[in-house]
């Protein structure tokens, strides 16, 4: 499972990246994370870990509502 935040969301709404456009044929653009974007790293890592753990539980047929907090923390 993967999580994807498109460049337009990060550049416009979140102000976490910047876009450098080049007037070439074909068009080319480069994106770079700004300081705020780098600060999101730990939060994004935690969210990805949570999503992967949930996917593993669903693949095993375990409903998350029936799992205790301690079982969720075990890997």
Secondary structure, DSSP 8 states (H G I E B T S, - for coil): ------HHIIIIIS--EEEEEE--SS-EEEEEE-HHHHHTHHHHHHHHHHHHHHHHHHHTT--GGGS-HHHHH--
